[in-house]
Amino acid sequence: MTCHAGFVYSDDFTTYRFREDHPFNQMRVVMTKELLEAAGALSEKDMIAPRLATEEELSLAHSKKYIEAVKKAGQGLLTEDEGMEYGIGTEDTPIFKGMHKASQLLVGSTLSAIDAVMEGNVKHALNLGGGLHHGFERKASGFCIYNDGAVGIKYIREKYKAKVLYVDTDAHHGDGVQWAFYDDPNVCTFSIHETGRYLFPGTGNVNERGLKEGYGYSFNIPIDAFTEDESFLNVYESAFREIVDFFKPDVIVTQNGADAHHFDPLTHLCSTMKIYEAIPKLAHELAHEYCEGKWIALGGGGYDIWRVVPRAWAQIWKVMNDQTPFQGSLPVEWVQKWQKESPVNLIETWHDPSDAFKPIPRREEITEKNKKVLAKALQLIHNQKKFNSM
């Protein structure tokens, strides 16, 4: 199957930059785009131009007072005490000049991707500049100022009246999106992430199920630290298939953080590039099976921007177009260009070398713990199905 997909991009994505030593670095989007171009997989005809989200659109998921605070911060007019009230000016989310406009662009790029898919211009759309899933209605958090996923889903609900399944495979729990729709039965959220016992934001337990009319439409599978490929994919595929069959969405939105890789400096999971081939393949398959192909994919976390993120994110685009991941060697010219910038030796193949890391001694124990968490989550899904059919 060959699908028409759209790639949302602007060089200005890099204006979302806290400081030079901050781990969130949007050069990874530039590197991914150039890798796809060097591989002959991306051309001008594939591009979708982003736009700035309006303040009215931002207010779908954020309070107007918070938006005003972000604007003032980017102009140097917000005091330290005022900033702390809104989570701005912290170690995670420092103030930078023009932060409102830079954040508007990331949200607007997600809205551009949504419109392209929902209006039938493309089957799928990829916005690697988005995926800022920790932003809250009145507060910045975890490198995220505005939550483009939350704004985007509210936008889908308001403009297109569609049921949305949000799937988050970032190593960190997709808390901001979950809480934004915790009482909404028309938005189902599913997050697979490293357990909050060891990792920010500390939420995402199996028993976080939703509130009021939204009860039963929030699903979380916190996996153990040091989880490897096989266990990760077993949990992901088993739960995703059950959830999409239960909810039967009109459109799927995925957040594709690339920080579950064992090279990532901020997390404790031990996956390889194998999961980044499988994650989009299943999303593509289920989008066609349940949503006539309607699938919007966003970026997210990913802090080894040299060896991991460009390879992982490039696979999403490849799968969107022909369902076949890249294999073999990376384009020589891309490796040569970025090796000059990289502080580490780049990997020159799409797959990780077999000796890239040593197996974890606790593998069987970790796998068994993940199976138990999965079983609990699947039981909750089955119970909800029975309840809805009564």
TIKE-707717 format. One record per residue (C-alpha): residue number from 1; x negated, y, z negated; residue in one letter. Coordinates in pm, 1 decimal. Layout:
! residues N
n, xx, yy, zz, res
NUM, X, Y, Z, A
...
//
This chain:
! residues 390
n, xx, yy, zz, res
1, 0.0, 0.0, 0.0, M
2, -127.6, 345.2, 93.9, T
3, 22.1, 637.1, -96.6, C
4, 12.6, 1008.8, -35.8, H
5, -135.6, 1165.8, -347.9, A
6, -228.5, 1520.8, -439.9, G
7, -537.6, 1646.1, -626.1, F
8, -497.3, 1966.4, -828.7, V
9, -818.2, 2162.5, -862.5, Y
10, -970.4, 2506.0, -914.8, S
11, -1329.3, 2610.8, -977.6, D
12, -1179.9, 2828.2, -1252.3, D
13, -1108.6, 2519.4, -1465.3, F
14, -1459.3, 2578.6, -1602.9, T
15, -1348.2, 2910.3, -1757.8, T
16, -1194.2, 2699.0, -2035.4, Y
17, -1522.8, 2685.8, -2227.3, R
18, -1566.8, 2738.3, -2600.3, F
19, -1946.7, 2767.8, -2614.5, R
20, -2248.7, 2607.5, -2450.7, E
21, -2301.7, 2338.3, -2715.3, D
22, -1932.9, 2247.8, -2749.9, H
23, -1850.3, 1887.7, -2645.4, P
24, -1545.5, 1988.9, -2438.8, F
25, -1701.5, 2073.9, -2103.6, N
26, -1490.9, 2111.6, -1790.2, Q
27, -1794.3, 2066.0, -1566.1, M
28, -1685.0, 1702.5, -1578.0, R
29, -1394.2, 1796.6, -1348.8, V
30, -1633.8, 1960.0, -1102.2, V
31, -1858.1, 1652.5, -1113.3, M
32, -1563.1, 1420.4, -1051.8, T
33, -1442.2, 1624.2, -754.3, K
34, -1790.1, 1626.5, -602.4, E
35, -1827.5, 1252.2, -661.1, L
36, -1502.1, 1186.0, -475.9, L
37, -1606.7, 1413.7, -192.2, E
38, -1946.8, 1244.8, -166.7, A
39, -1770.5, 906.8, -156.4, A
40, -1552.8, 1027.0, 132.3, G
41, -1236.3, 983.3, -73.8, A
42, -1125.6, 1346.6, -113.6, L
43, -1076.5, 1619.4, 143.4, S
44, -909.4, 1956.0, 178.4, E
45, -581.5, 1800.7, 294.7, K
46, -545.7, 1632.9, -46.2, D
47, -570.6, 1951.7, -248.7, M
48, -287.8, 2113.9, -444.1, I
49, -345.3, 2474.2, -550.9, A
50, -283.4, 2538.3, -922.1, P
51, -121.2, 2848.0, -1063.6, R
52, -99.9, 3028.4, -1393.8, L
53, 184.2, 2914.2, -1617.7, A
54, 414.3, 3201.6, -1707.2, T
55, 463.2, 3300.0, -2069.5, E
56, 822.5, 3181.6, -2040.0, E
57, 694.7, 2839.0, -1933.1, E
58, 441.6, 2830.3, -2216.5, L
59, 721.8, 2906.5, -2460.8, S
60, 888.8, 2577.6, -2364.6, L
61, 645.7, 2415.0, -2609.9, A
62, 479.6, 2705.7, -2793.4, H
63, 612.4, 2985.9, -3012.2, S
64, 589.6, 3339.0, -2877.2, K
65, 397.3, 3450.1, -3186.4, K
66, 136.2, 3183.6, -3117.6, Y
67, 105.9, 3286.6, -2752.8, I
68, 55.3, 3647.7, -2861.7, E
69, -213.0, 3535.8, -3108.0, A
70, -400.4, 3349.4, -2832.9, V
71, -382.8, 3657.8, -2609.0, K
72, -518.4, 3879.9, -2888.2, K
73, -794.8, 3630.5, -2967.2, A
74, -914.1, 3628.2, -2606.6, G
75, -931.8, 4009.2, -2617.6, Q
76, -1131.6, 4010.5, -2941.2, G
77, -837.8, 4159.8, -3135.6, L
78, -753.9, 3871.6, -3372.2, L
79, -898.6, 3874.6, -3723.1, T
80, -1055.0, 3562.2, -3871.8, E
81, -770.9, 3520.4, -4120.8, D
82, -508.0, 3563.1, -3848.7, E
83, -689.9, 3307.8, -3634.2, G
84, -699.3, 3045.6, -3907.6, M
85, -320.2, 3057.8, -3937.7, E
86, -301.8, 2946.8, -3574.3, Y
87, -594.9, 2704.8, -3569.4, G
88, -800.1, 2949.9, -3362.9, I
89, -1159.7, 3031.3, -3449.4, G
90, -1229.9, 2692.6, -3605.9, T
91, -1528.4, 2467.7, -3540.4, E
92, -1318.2, 2257.1, -3304.1, D
93, -1139.6, 2542.2, -3130.2, T
94, -1357.3, 2855.1, -3132.9, P
95, -1241.6, 3183.8, -2984.9, I
96, -1372.1, 3272.3, -2640.2, F
97, -1312.0, 3566.5, -2409.2, K
98, -1013.3, 3525.2, -2180.2, G
99, -892.5, 3210.4, -2355.3, M
100, -525.3, 3282.9, -2283.4, H
101, -569.4, 3303.5, -1907.1, K
102, -802.9, 3003.3, -1897.3, A
103, -543.1, 2802.1, -2087.1, S
104, -258.3, 2932.4, -1870.7, Q
105, -438.6, 2789.9, -1568.5, L
106, -468.2, 2442.5, -1716.8, L
107, -97.0, 2438.6, -1798.2, V
108, -2.8, 2583.0, -1461.2, G
109, -210.6, 2317.8, -1286.2, S
110, -3.1, 2049.2, -1456.5, T
111, 316.6, 2225.7, -1349.1, L
112, 185.9, 2234.3, -991.2, S
113, 124.4, 1859.7, -1008.4, A
114, 474.7, 1802.0, -1144.8, I
115, 647.1, 2008.3, -876.2, D
116, 452.7, 1833.1, -599.8, A
117, 571.2, 1492.6, -722.6, V
118, 925.0, 1580.7, -827.3, M
119, 996.2, 1767.1, -502.7, E
120, 872.7, 1471.5, -298.0, G
121, 567.5, 1636.6, -141.9, N
122, 344.2, 1357.6, -277.2, V
123, 405.0, 1024.8, -450.5, K
124, 141.3, 1085.5, -718.4, H
125, -57.4, 1385.5, -841.8, A
126, -378.7, 1408.8, -1043.0, L
127, -469.4, 1708.4, -1258.0, N
128, -796.7, 1637.5, -1434.9, L
129, -795.7, 1989.1, -1579.6, G
130, -502.8, 1897.1, -1802.7, G
131, -433.0, 1643.1, -2073.8, G
132, -477.7, 1874.3, -2375.4, L
133, -259.2, 1660.7, -2598.2, H
134, -343.7, 1797.4, -2945.0, H
135, -193.2, 2146.2, -2909.3, G
136, 108.5, 2220.9, -3131.4, F
137, 396.9, 2463.7, -3109.6, E
138, 227.6, 2716.1, -3339.6, R
139, -128.8, 2593.1, -3365.0, K
140, -439.1, 2499.5, -3167.2, A
141, -602.0, 2170.0, -3256.3, S
142, -873.9, 1934.1, -3139.4, G
143, -1013.9, 2147.6, -2852.8, F
144, -657.3, 2212.3, -2725.6, C
145, -506.0, 2561.8, -2714.5, I
146, -191.0, 2509.8, -2507.4, Y
147, -51.5, 2158.8, -2466.6, N
148, 0.3, 2121.9, -2091.4, D
149, 150.2, 1775.0, -2132.7, G
150, 418.6, 1898.5, -2372.3, A
151, 494.5, 2206.6, -2161.5, V
152, 502.0, 1991.2, -1848.4, G
153, 742.9, 1735.8, -1989.7, I
154, 973.4, 2010.6, -2122.0, K
155, 955.7, 2161.2, -1771.1, Y
156, 1053.9, 1826.4, -1614.8, I
157, 1346.4, 1791.4, -1852.9, R
158, 1469.7, 2146.4, -1792.1, E
159, 1416.6, 2170.4, -1415.7, K
160, 1463.6, 1811.8, -1296.8, Y
161, 1669.0, 1650.8, -1578.0, K
162, 1450.7, 1338.8, -1550.8, A
163, 1369.6, 1081.0, -1819.7, K
164, 994.6, 1084.8, -1888.7, V
165, 764.0, 810.9, -2010.3, L
166, 440.0, 958.8, -2144.3, Y
167, 148.4, 712.8, -2168.3, V
168, -170.2, 820.4, -2349.0, D
169, -486.4, 607.0, -2332.6, T
170, -721.4, 863.6, -2486.7, D
171, -919.5, 725.0, -2781.9, A
172, -754.5, 994.7, -2996.1, H
173, -384.5, 976.1, -3079.9, H
174, -163.8, 1191.1, -2857.1, G
175, -17.2, 1369.4, -3158.4, D
176, 85.4, 1702.8, -3006.9, G
177, 294.3, 1542.9, -2734.7, V
178, 445.5, 1286.6, -2969.3, Q
179, 564.1, 1545.6, -3222.8, W
180, 701.8, 1772.5, -2948.7, A
181, 947.9, 1499.6, -2847.1, F
182, 989.9, 1311.6, -3172.5, Y
183, 1366.9, 1366.1, -3176.4, D
184, 1429.0, 1344.9, -2799.9, D
185, 1571.0, 1016.1, -2663.3, P
186, 1502.1, 1126.5, -2304.9, N
187, 1124.9, 1130.3, -2357.2, V
188, 945.7, 812.5, -2462.1, C
189, 584.8, 844.9, -2581.8, T
190, 333.4, 560.7, -2591.7, F
191, -18.6, 607.6, -2725.8, S
192, -293.1, 345.5, -2753.2, I
193, -584.4, 487.5, -2950.3, H
194, -851.2, 418.1, -3207.2, E
195, -702.9, 382.5, -3552.8, T
196, -673.6, 705.5, -3748.6, G
197, -862.4, 547.5, -4038.4, R
198, -1183.0, 649.5, -3866.9, Y
199, -1096.4, 910.5, -3608.0, L
200, -924.7, 1247.7, -3562.4, F
201, -635.7, 1327.0, -3585.9, P
202, -563.9, 1047.1, -3833.3, G
203, -209.5, 987.0, -3707.9, T
204, -52.6, 740.4, -3466.7, G
205, 55.1, 458.2, -3693.3, N
206, 286.7, 184.5, -3566.5, V
207, 563.5, 306.7, -3796.3, N
208, 577.8, 653.7, -3635.0, E
209, 897.8, 577.8, -3446.1, R
210, 1077.5, 908.7, -3391.9, G
211, 1354.4, 1099.8, -3569.2, L
212, 1732.3, 1135.6, -3532.3, K
213, 1838.1, 1067.5, -3172.0, E
214, 1471.2, 1015.1, -3085.0, G
215, 1425.8, 727.2, -3325.8, Y
216, 1292.4, 425.2, -3140.9, G
217, 1136.7, 623.8, -2853.9, Y
218, 789.3, 675.6, -3000.5, S
219, 538.5, 389.9, -2975.1, F
220, 185.2, 376.0, -3114.3, N
221, -76.9, 104.6, -3105.8, I
222, -378.7, 198.6, -3318.4, P
223, -661.6, -38.1, -3226.0, I
224, -962.6, -113.6, -3440.7, D
225, -1299.1, 58.8, -3409.1, A
226, -1540.9, -127.1, -3177.6, F
227, -1259.4, -276.9, -2968.3, T
228, -1393.4, -411.1, -2637.9, E
229, -1243.1, -440.1, -2288.1, D
230, -1043.3, -759.6, -2311.0, E
231, -860.8, -668.2, -2630.0, S
232, -796.3, -310.0, -2515.0, F
233, -646.0, -425.6, -2186.3, L
234, -437.7, -697.8, -2344.6, N
235, -278.6, -443.7, -2578.5, V
236, -234.7, -181.4, -2305.9, Y
237, -76.5, -406.3, -2045.7, E
238, 147.4, -601.3, -2283.4, S
239, 287.5, -289.5, -2447.5, A
240, 316.5, -77.4, -2131.3, F
241, 516.7, -346.1, -1948.6, R
242, 753.6, -390.4, -2240.9, E
243, 800.6, -17.9, -2299.5, I
244, 865.8, 76.8, -1937.2, V
245, 1118.7, -206.0, -1904.1, D
246, 1290.8, -91.5, -2223.7, F
247, 1301.1, 279.6, -2134.9, F
248, 1336.5, 268.6, -1752.9, K
249, 1200.2, 619.6, -1687.5, P
250, 1251.7, 840.9, -1385.8, D
251, 887.2, 955.3, -1389.7, V
252, 566.1, 851.0, -1564.1, I
253, 313.8, 1101.1, -1699.9, V
254, -21.5, 956.5, -1807.5, T
255, -296.0, 1117.1, -2013.6, Q
256, -628.5, 963.9, -1910.4, N
257, -888.6, 1051.4, -2169.7, G
258, -1215.3, 875.5, -2086.4, A
259, -1349.4, 860.3, -2442.2, D
260, -1285.6, 491.8, -2522.5, A
261, -1614.6, 405.1, -2349.8, H
262, -1898.7, 279.6, -2566.2, H
263, -2119.8, 568.9, -2449.2, F
264, -1879.3, 832.9, -2580.6, D
265, -2040.9, 1028.7, -2866.0, P
266, -1719.8, 1114.7, -3053.6, L
267, -1540.9, 779.2, -3082.9, T
268, -1609.6, 422.8, -3194.8, H
269, -1449.6, 209.5, -2922.7, L
270, -1665.6, -16.1, -2707.4, C
271, -1505.5, -42.3, -2367.2, S
272, -1679.4, -33.7, -2030.3, T
273, -1577.3, 93.6, -1688.3, M
274, -1356.4, -214.6, -1650.1, K
275, -1072.8, -51.2, -1841.7, I
276, -1086.8, 258.9, -1622.4, Y
277, -1017.9, 45.3, -1317.9, E
278, -727.8, -137.4, -1484.7, A
279, -555.9, 156.6, -1657.0, I
280, -452.3, 340.7, -1336.6, P
281, -375.9, 17.8, -1147.9, K
282, -103.9, -75.1, -1395.7, L
283, 31.8, 281.5, -1408.2, A
284, 54.8, 281.0, -1028.6, H
285, 227.3, -56.3, -1017.3, E
286, 487.6, 34.0, -1278.8, L
287, 552.2, 379.7, -1131.4, A
288, 650.7, 213.5, -804.6, H
289, 851.8, -56.4, -976.8, E
290, 1055.1, 178.7, -1197.7, Y
291, 1017.3, 538.5, -1071.1, C
292, 996.8, 524.4, -691.1, E
293, 627.1, 600.2, -734.5, G
294, 668.3, 921.6, -935.0, K
295, 347.1, 945.3, -1137.7, W
296, 160.0, 1250.2, -1268.8, I
297, -182.9, 1176.5, -1416.7, A
298, -370.8, 1421.0, -1640.3, L
299, -725.9, 1432.6, -1773.2, G
300, -796.2, 1451.8, -2146.5, G
301, -1088.4, 1360.5, -2368.3, G
302, -1423.3, 1230.8, -2250.1, G
303, -1749.5, 1362.5, -2388.0, Y
304, -2018.0, 1171.2, -2200.2, D
305, -1972.5, 1387.9, -1895.5, I
306, -2278.0, 1243.0, -1720.4, W
307, -2246.3, 863.6, -1729.8, R
308, -1876.5, 807.1, -1793.4, V
309, -1615.7, 1069.3, -1712.6, V
310, -1676.3, 1128.3, -1339.4, P
311, -1682.4, 754.6, -1265.1, R
312, -1375.7, 685.9, -1480.2, A
313, -1167.1, 972.0, -1342.3, W
314, -1267.0, 905.0, -982.0, A
315, -1110.4, 560.4, -1015.2, Q
316, -769.7, 715.5, -1091.0, I
317, -774.6, 897.7, -758.4, W
318, -894.1, 591.2, -567.7, K
319, -618.7, 374.2, -717.9, V
320, -358.0, 643.2, -649.8, M
321, -441.0, 626.6, -282.3, N
322, -506.2, 261.1, -203.4, D
323, -493.3, 64.2, -531.6, Q
324, -851.1, -58.3, -484.0, T
325, -1114.9, 72.4, -727.9, P
326, -1455.5, 183.2, -604.3, F
327, -1726.9, -81.4, -614.5, Q
328, -2099.6, -93.0, -550.5, G
329, -2335.8, 204.0, -566.1, S
330, -2251.6, 567.7, -626.3, L
331, -2332.3, 812.1, -343.9, P
332, -2707.3, 876.1, -353.7, V
333, -2675.7, 1249.6, -294.4, E
334, -2441.3, 1290.0, -592.3, W
335, -2674.4, 1097.6, -824.1, V
336, -2976.3, 1296.5, -709.5, Q
337, -2801.9, 1631.6, -756.4, K
338, -2666.8, 1567.5, -1105.1, W
339, -2965.2, 1372.8, -1234.8, Q
340, -3154.9, 1702.5, -1225.8, K
341, -2903.1, 1846.9, -1472.4, E
342, -2842.4, 1540.0, -1689.8, S
343, -3021.5, 1487.2, -2022.7, P
344, -2975.7, 1108.3, -1979.6, V
345, -3040.1, 865.4, -1696.4, N
346, -2732.9, 841.4, -1478.8, L
347, -2577.8, 505.1, -1398.7, I
348, -2597.8, 459.3, -1022.6, E
349, -2317.6, 205.0, -977.8, T
350, -1942.0, 218.5, -1029.9, W
351, -1963.8, -69.9, -1276.2, H
352, -2165.3, -58.9, -1596.8, D
353, -2482.3, -272.7, -1605.1, P
354, -2424.5, -602.8, -1785.7, S
355, -2688.8, -515.8, -2044.9, D
356, -2556.4, -164.4, -2115.8, A
357, -2471.2, -252.5, -2474.7, F
358, -2485.0, -545.6, -2713.1, K
359, -2164.6, -738.0, -2797.9, P
360, -2007.5, -657.5, -3133.6, I
361, -2053.0, -935.4, -3395.8, P
362, -1699.2, -878.0, -3529.3, R
363, -1538.6, -925.0, -3188.0, R
364, -1303.0, -1209.1, -3283.5, E
365, -1194.0, -1036.4, -3603.7, E
366, -1126.8, -709.9, -3421.1, I
367, -935.3, -887.0, -3145.3, T
368, -718.8, -1067.5, -3398.8, E
369, -639.3, -742.9, -3582.9, K
370, -536.4, -580.3, -3255.7, N
371, -312.4, -875.9, -3170.3, K
372, -129.7, -832.3, -3500.2, K
373, -76.5, -461.1, -3437.2, V
374, 47.2, -539.7, -3086.4, L
375, 285.4, -805.2, -3217.1, A
376, 433.6, -557.0, -3462.6, K
377, 478.6, -296.5, -3189.1, A
378, 639.2, -548.2, -2950.6, L
379, 881.2, -655.3, -3221.5, Q
380, 985.5, -293.7, -3266.7, L
381, 1047.8, -267.3, -2892.2, I
382, 1258.4, -584.2, -2892.8, H
383, 1456.1, -462.4, -3193.5, N
384, 1525.8, -131.4, -3019.4, Q
385, 1643.5, -313.7, -2706.1, K
386, 1889.7, -514.8, -2913.1, K
387, 2012.4, -203.4, -3093.9, F
388, 2067.0, -16.3, -2765.9, N
389, 2260.8, -306.9, -2617.3, S
390, 2507.1, -325.7, -2908.2, M
//
